[in-house]
Amino acid sequence: MAKPTRAILYSFRRCPYAMRARMALLSSQISVELREVLLRDKPACLLNYSAKGTVPVLVTTDDQVIDESRDIIIWALQQNDPEQLLRADQLSLNQLIDQNDGDFKANLDRYKYADRYPEKSQLEYRREGEKFLALLEQRLSAHTYLIDNQPSVADIAIFPFIRQFALVDKTWFDGSQYKNLRRWLNTFLTSPMFEYCMQKQAPWRYGDKPIVFQ
C-alpha cells in the first residue's frame, strides 16, 4: 500500500486540545488530511494508532504517531514557523502552558460541569479559575500577547481553554474586569485562521474523499 502523501490529523472540532493543534498546523502551513472524529463512535484506525482514544492524533507520512497536542504543535513549528511562535524563552512558554493544562483545566472542567462536582459551588470553581485569568490579565497589561508583543506558542496553546471558560457564562465574562484578556481572546476568535480552523466537517468514514486542511 502506498504511503499517504500528507500527514493525517484525527480531530474533534470543539476539543480545545485539537483546536490548538489545528491552529499550529495552519500557522506552520503544513498540509494535512483532516479526519473529524465522532467521540462516541471512534474509528478503529484511530484506536490502532493511539490506544488512549483521545484527540488530536497526528500520523505523519513516515508512520510516526503523535498523540499529544503540545507535541503536535512543536512538531509542526519545528518544521516551519513563519510567525515565529516558538521563542528562545521556552521556560516561560512551558510554565504558562503547564499552568493552563494543570490546575486551570481542572477548575475549568469543574466550573463547566459543576453538577458533577458537588464538593463546591460553580461560583467557587469560577473563582479558582480566575486565579489564572488574573495572571494572564496582568501579563496582557504589559504587552499585546502573553510573552511579548507577538503571538507565541503560549497564546495558541491557551486561548482555546479561555474561550471555553468564557462561554460557561458569557454575560459574566463580558462584564468582568478582564478587559485585556477579552481583547486578547477576541483577537484570535475574529481571525480568518480561527474561522477556517472551526469549519464544520462531517465525521470521517472509510472511503471518504480526503479533506485537505491547510
N, C-alpha and C positions, 0 to 999 in steps of 0.2 A: 504493500500500500504506500502510495506517495505521501511524503511528509507535507503537512499544511504549509502554505506559503506565508502565513502570518500567524502570530500568537492568537490563542483563544482565551477570552475572558468570560468566565461564568460570573454572573452578576445578578443583583436584585435592585431594581430602580430606587426604592426608598431606603435601603440599608445605608446608614452613614459610612460604614466601612467601605462598602462597594462604591459609594459616591466619591469618596476621596481618591480611591484608586482610579476611577474613570477620569476624574479631573487631572490627575497627574499624567495619565496616558495622553490625554488631549494636549496638555502643556508640552509633553515630550514630542508630540507629532508622530508618535508611533502608531501605525495602523494595526488594529486587532479585529478579530471576529468576535462580535458580542453575542453571548448566549444568555438571554434572560431566563432566570430560574424561578419556577413556582415552588416556594419553600415547602408547601405541603405535598408536593409531588416532584421530588428531586430526580433528575435523570441519573440513570445508573452510571454513566460515564463520569459524572461529577464525583460520585461516591468512590469510584475506582481510583480517581486521581487523588482525592482527599477524603479520608475516612471521617473527618470531622463533619463533613456535610454542610459547612458554612460557606458563605460567600464574603469576599470575592476569592476566586481561584484563577490564577493565570497559568496557562500551559504554553510554554514557548515552542518555537519551531524545532528545537532540539530536545523536546520532551522534558524539559525542566519544569517541575511543578512548584509554584509559589502560592502558598495559601494563607499568607498574612498580608493585610492591606499595606502596612508600613514597608514590608519587603518589596511589594509590587511597586510602590512609589519610588523607592530607591533604585530598583532595577530599571525602571523607565527613565528616570532622570540621570542616572549614570551613563546611559546611552546617548541621551540628548537632552539638554537643559537650556533651551533658548531664553527662557525667562529668568535663568539663574536662581531657581528656587532653592537649590542646595546652597548652604552657607559654610564658610570656614568655621564659624562658631557652632559646631554640631552639638556641643554640650547644652547650650541654651535651647536649641531646637528640640532635642530629645527630652530635656527636663519638662518643657511645656507639654509636649505630646504625651509623655508619661502621666502627667497630672490629669490631662484630659481623659486618657484611656483608663485611668485607675479610679480615683475617688470621684471625679466628676461624672464619669459614665455610670458608676454605681448609684450616685444620687439622682442622676437623670432618669434612670430606669424606675427608681422608687417614686420620683415626682410624677412621672408619666403614668405609672400603674400603681398609684398609692393604695388602691383597694386590695392589692396583692401583698402589701407590706403594712399591716395594721399596727406595727410597733410604734410608728409615728404618724402624724398627720401630713397631708400633702403640703401644707404650708411649711412645716418643719423641714421636709425634704427639699422644698424650694430654697429655703434659707441656707441649707447645707450646700446646695449647688451654687448659690450666689457667691460663696467664697471664691470660687474660680472665676465667676463673672467679674467680680471686683478686681481680681488680679489682672484680667485681660483689659478691663476698663482703664486701669492705671497705666498699663503699657501703651494703650492706644491714645492716651492723653499726651504721650511724649512723641509719638510718631504715627504714621499713617497705618502701618501694619504691625504685626506682633513683635517682629525683631528690629525692623528699621522702616524706612520709607518705601520699600519694595516688597511685594509678596514673597513669601518663603514657603518651605515645606510645612512649617508650623501652621501657617494660615490655611493651606489646603487641607491639612490633616484635621484641623479643629473645627472649621466653620460648619461642616455638616451636623456636628453634635450641638453647637449653639443654635443652629436652625431648629433642630428638634426640640431643644429646651424652650425656645421662644414660642413654638407652636402649641405647647401644652396650654398656655393661657396667653394668647397673643395680645389681648387687651391690656393685661398687666404688663407684659414686656414692652409694648409700645409706649406705655406711660411711665416706665421705670426710669431710674436715674442713669441708666447705662447708655447715654447718648452716643458716646464714641463707639461702643460695641454695636449699637444699632446701625450706625453709619458704616462701620466696617463690614458687618454682615450683609447689609444691603448692597454693598459694592459687589459682592460675589453673587447674590441672588438675582441681580439685574444684569449680569454679564451674559453676552451671547454664548460663551463657553458653557456656563451653567445651564442655560436654556437647552442647548444641544445635549448636554450630559443627562438631562432629565426627560428626554423624549420617551414616550411610552412605547414599549415593544411587547409583542405577544410572547408568551413563554415558548422557549425553544423546543423543537421536537426533531427527532432524527429525520433526515431528508429535507429539512427546511433549507431554503436558499440562504446562504450566509449573509449576515448583516455586518457590513464593514463599519467600524467605529473609528473615526479619525478626524 
